[in-house]
Amino acid sequence: MKSLFALLAVLMGAASLTAQPNVLLIISDDLNNRLGCYGDTVVKTPNIDRLAARGVRFDRAYCQYPVCNPSRSSFLSGLRPDTTGVMRNKTSTRDNMPDAVMLPQFFREHGYRSFASGKIFHTGVSDAPSWDTDIAEVILTPTKEQRVEKGGKTAEDARKSFEWIKVNLTADQLPDHQVALDVVRLIEESLKGEKPFFAAAGFRRPHLPYIAPSKNFDMYPAEAMPLPDEPRKHLADIPPLALMYDPASTPNSHKDQRAAMSAYFACITFMDAQVGVLLDAMDRNKLWDNTIVVFMSDHGYHLGEHGGMWHKGSVMEESSRAPLIVAAPGGQRGVASSRLVEYVDIYPTLVDFCGLKVPDILEGTSFVPLLNVPEREWKRAAFCQVLMPTKPTDVMGRSLRTERWHYIEWAEGQEGTQLYDTTNDLHEYVNLAHDPKHADTVRELSVILKAGWKASQPTQP
């Protein structure tokens, strides 16, 4: 497949596009789709919205595993979790795939200067083959003097934690701002050389604990935060395996949930300002005509849905769906694509766009065609999976999304399947899996799920 960039070179004349395009990859941590450009009316994200106005916003982008390390190991290797074998945060990315060529490593091996600051691979992972320069993530632990207010709770089970800290620090004193400044400096240094660059900025926010300056908290009064308004009876139709908490336990109070939501949104707005630092550098250095910019998270994030789910780790919509915005030279601007794309597709897309040969080993599909025709016919399904902690062994849930349906199966021998008509039930309140009227749909989707991702690729990429 010819890349969009190669096509542009033909249309515009080779002299106007002589250098290979640069890449700027921006990754936020634990970010869901509560962004202005995705239609949220509460959260203020002017800079991410500004990027979306320059490119394609993917409305149905899904991670392959809704936990930090497994997800990052997947999209940075271009391989799915069953291939990487990385299913937990404590498993090192390279433990199971020491010879894999990671996304930044691929570009480095193909003549790019590659550099990063912040969290790109999982916390504490430094992947030497990937980078010419790698500035490690800094995790802030505010001192008593730096804290204005602290709340929420820290639980032994991280899925029940929602600690937040309001600090009296300026942006210059917070690590994510330094990440943006580092990447801008490295980009501007790189422009003095002859190599194109692969730059990656990894922002910690809005990851727990939710830490942001007071002014960002002030934008989101806790008492005004909207909690999910859900039919309580829908929980009876969700298999216990699918929930990250015990429905019989005492849920977090509405007051605590609103305070945590306020803090989470404050972190998003603070992170958005750091995206603005990068976009300003793109403007200042006139890089838009020769740089593809990708903004993403590592997965989505629950904020109290389904009776009190918090954090990630669920294959349901809020946790497995995540933001993806791509601004590409010559691509469509300010438009949305409702087609199914997967985070594992990002690696082949960037390689393809830059006119390089996509490695056959990759398990995603380049969606370069969607950057030009966002609503063209595309892949049949998107796949996600997660191990749920149970005794005596963990149980794998596997999720399949088509244009209309979301179907979930748990490991063989375990009771519980889920089926949602996402066209009419976006928030997944009505489980149709055991409705006799949908028995044929369940059988059909089970076949597609077992056939796997290769059988669901676009027929005309």
N, C-alpha and C positions, 0 to 999 in steps of 0.2 A: 504494500500500500504506500502510495506517495504521501508524504507528510504535507500538512497544510502549508508549512513554511516553504517546502520545495515547490509547491504549486504557485505560491505567491512569487517566488523567484522567477518562474516562467512568465507569469502575467505582468510583472512589474519591471522585468529586465534584471539580469544577473548583477549588473553594476550597482543597483540600488540596494541589494541584499547580499553583500559579499561575505559577511562574517556569519558564522553559525550563531543561532539565537542563544542568549543567556537564559538561565533558569533561576527564578526566585521562588523558593518553597517556604511557606509560612504555616507553622503548625501550632495550634492552640491545644491546651491540655484539658480534657474533660468538658469540652464545649458542646452544648446541644444546639438546636436550631432556633433558639430564642434570640433572633437577630432582626433588626429592622428590615433588612432586605428580604427576609423570609416571611414578612408580614406581622412580626410581633409589634404590638403597639405600646409596650411597656419599656422594653430595653432599648437604650440609646447606643447605636453603633454607627455613627456617621462615616467612619473611615472604611469599615468593611462594606457598608452600603455604597460608598464611593468606588470601591474596587468592583463590586457587582455591576455598577453602571458601566464599567469598562469591558465587561466580559459576559460569560455564561454562568448563571446560577443553576446548579443542579439540585432540583427539588426532591429527588429520590436517590440519594447517594447513601450507600450502606457500607459499614465496616464489616470485616469478616469475623471479628471476635471482639465483643464489647468490653475489653479490658486492655489497659495501657500497653504492656509489653507484648502480649500476643498480637494485638492489632498492629503495632509499629513493626514488629518482626515480619508481619505479613506484607504490609504495603511497601516497606523498604526493601524486601527481598523479591517482591513480585510473586510470591508463592502463598498458597492458602495454608491455614493452620494445620490441616492434616498432613501437609508436606513439611512444614517447618518443624512440627512437633512441639512448638512453643505454645503452651496452654496456660501458663502461670507467670505471674510477675517475677518470681524468683528464678526462673529458668533463663540463663544467659542467652542472648540472641544467637551467639555463635556455637553454643554447646552442641546443637543438633545439625548445624549446617556450616561447618568451618570453612568450606570452600565456596560458599555462595558469593556471588558478585552483587553487592548491595547497590541500591539506586545511585547514591552519590559516588560510590566506587566505580560504577560503570562509566559515568561521565568523566571521572578523573582519568580512567584508563583510555578514554577517547579524546584526550587533549584539552580537557577543561581544568581550570583551577577550581577546586572544590573547597568550600569552607563553611563553617557553621558556628553558631553560638546558641547556647541554651539546650533545651531538651528536644533532641531529634530521635535518637535511640532512647531506650528506657533509662530512667534515672540511674546514674552510676555506670552506664555502659559507654565506653569510649571505643569506637571502631576504627582503629588506625588505618586500615586499607582504604577507608572511605574519604579521608580528608587530607588536604594539604595543611589546613589550619582548623583546629577544633577547640573552641573555648567552652570549657565545661559548664554545665548548669550550676547555678548558685541557688541554694534553698535558704530563704530568709526565715530566721527565727527571731521575731521581734523581742527586744528587751522590754522590761517593765516600763522604762522611761519612754519607749517608742509607742507603747500601746495607749490608745485613747479609751478603748472599750474592748472587752473580750466576751464572747458568749458561745452558745451552742454547747455541744458535748463531744467528748472524745471517748469512743467505746473500743473495747478489745476487738470487736468485729467492725472492721472499717466501714462496712455497709450501713452501720447504724450511727456513724459519726457525722457531725456537721458543725465542726468548730469554725468560728469566724473571729477575725481580729481587725478592728478599725485602728489604723496607725496615723500618727502625726508626722509622717514622712512625706517628702515631695517625690515626684516621679524620679528625679535624679538619684534618689537614695534606694530605689527598688530594682531588683535584679532584671525584671522584664524590660525596663527602659534601657538598661545597659546592654541587654541582648540586641535591641534595635540599633543602638549606637555602634556596637561591635560590627554588626552585619553591614551597616551603612559604610563604616570605615573600610572594611574589607572589600566591599564592592568598589568604592572609589579608588582604593589602591589597585585593584585588579584592572580597572579601566586604563591604567597607565601601561599595562603589559599588552601582549598580543593574543593571549588566550581568552576564549569566552569563559564565563564563570557559571558555576553551579553554587548558589548561595542558599543556605537554610537557616531560618530563624525559628527557634523553638521557645514559645512562651509558656511559662508555668501556669499562669492564670487561665481559667478560673478554678484550677485544681484546689482541693482541700489541703490545708485550712484556707478558707476564703480570706485573703489579706488584701486590703486596698486602702488608699487614703480616705480620710474623713469626707472630703468633698464628693467622692464617688458614692459613699454610703448615703450622704444627704440627698442624693438624687432619687433614692428609692426608700421612702418611709416604710418601715416594716408593716405598719398597720394598714397600708394601702395595697400590699402585695396580694394578688389574686390566687387563691388556692384552687386546685382542681375541683370542679363541680361534677361529681360522678354518680352514676346509679350504684348504690351500695351492693345491690343484689348481684352485680356482675362478677363479684369476687368468687361466688359459689361455682362459677363455670370455668375458673382458671385452675389448672392442675397445681397442686402444692409445689411441685418441682419448678414451676415457672416463676414463683414468687421468691424474692430475696429476703423475705422476713416471714415470721409466723403470724398469720392473720389473727390468731387468738391473743397475741401479746398486746400490751398497751401501746397504742400508736404515739408518735410524737405529737405534742400539743400543737394546736393551730398557731399559737403565739410563737413557739419555737420554729415551726416550719416557715412562718412569714419572715422571721428574723434571718433565717438561713437563706431564704430566697432573696431577700434584700442584699445580703452579702454576696451571694453568687452573681447577681446582676451588677453589683458594684464592681466586681472583678472583671466581668465581661467588658464593661465600659472602660475600665482602666486598660485592659489588654487592647481594646480597640484603638485607644490613643497611641499605643506603641506601633500598631499596624500603620497608623498615620505617619509616624516617623519614617517608616520604610517607603510609603507611597510618596511622601514629599521628596525623598531622595531619588525615586524614579522620575519624578517631575523635573527636579533640579538638574539631573544628569541626562535628561532626554533619552530615557531607556525604553520607553513603551514600544517603540517601533522595532525593537530587536530583543525583547525579553518576554518570556512567558511567565506569568505569575500565577501561582496556585495557593489558595488559602483553604485550610482544612483543619479538622480536629483529629483526634485518634479514634473517637467514638462519640456517641451521644451521652445523655445524662438525664436521669429521672429526678423530678422535683415534686415527689409526693403522689405520683399517679398510682392508680390501682390500689387504693387504700393505704398508701404510705410508702411506696418504693422510693428509695433515695439512692443516688449514685448511679454507677454503671453495672454491667454484669448480667443484664437481662437482654434477651433477643427481641423483646417487644419494641414497639416503634420508637419511643423516646430515647432508648438506650442504644439501639443499633443503627438508627438513622442519624446522619451527622452532616454538617455543612460541607459543601464543596463549591468553590468559586474558581473559575479559570479565566484569566484575561490573557488572550493570545494575540499577537500581532496578526492582523488580517482576519481574525475571527469575529463572530457576532458580538455586538455590544449591547449591554443592558437588557438581555433577554434571559428567559428561563427555559430549562429543559425538564420535562416531566418523565423522561426516559430513565430506565433503571441503569445505574452505574454502580460499580463497586470500588472500594478503596484499592483493591489489588490491581485495578485498571490504571492507576496513576503512573506507575513505573513504565509500562509499555507506551502510554500516551505521551509522556515527556520524551522518551527515546524516539518515538515515531515523529513527533512534531519537529524535533531537531534534526531530522533527516538521517538518523542512524538506524542500523539494522536492529530490529527488535529480537532479542534472544529467544530461541524456540522454547527454552525451558520455562519461560514465564507463564503464569496461570491466570493472567488477566487479558483484557482486550483493549487495544488502543481506541479511545473514543474521540480521536481527532475529527472524524466526520461530524460528530455532534457539535463541535465548535463552530462549524459552518452552517449546518442544518440541524438545529437543536431538537426538532420534533420528528426527525426521520425515524423510520422503523429501526428498532434496536434489539438488544438481547431479550431473551424470553424470560429470564429469571435472575434474581440476585440471591446469594447464599450467605448465611451467617450461622455461627455455632457458639456454644458456651458450655463449659463444665459447671454443673451446679454441685456444691458440696453437700453430699449426703453420706450416710453411714450404711454399710461398711465401705462403700466405694463411691466416688463421684460419678454423676450421671451426665451424659452428653445430651444437650438439646440441639436439634438442627432445624434451621429456619429457612423457608423458601418464600420469596416474594415474586409474584408475577405482576403484570400491570394492574390486576384487580385484587388478587388474593394474597393473604399472608397465611402460610401453613407451617405448623411447628410439630415436630415429632420428637419424643424422648426416646432414650435407648431401648432397644428391643427387650421386651419383658417388663417394661415399666408402663403403667397405665398413664393415659393422658395424652391427648392430641388437641391441637388448637387450630381453628380456622376462622379467619376474619375477612369480611368483605370490605376492604379498605376504601372502596369507592363510596360506600354508604356508611361506613363505620370507621372513620379515620383513627379514632382513639382506642379502638379495639375493646369495645365493651360487650359485644355479643359473640360468644363462641359458638360457631355453627357446626363444629366438628361432629357432634352427635345428633344433628338434625337429619332425619331420614331424607329430607328433600335435597340435601347436599352430599349424600353418600357417593354419588358419581364424581363429584368435584374432589372429595377427599381421596378417592382411589386414583384419580388422574394426577393430582398433585404429589401424592406419595410416589408414583412412578417417576415423575420429573425429578423429585428430590433424590431418589436413589440413582437416577441416571447421571446426576452430577453436573458440574458447571460446563463441561465440554459440550454437552448436548443442548445447552441453552444459549450458545453464542449467536451473534447476529448472522443471518444467512448471507447477507451482502455487506461485509464490513467496509 
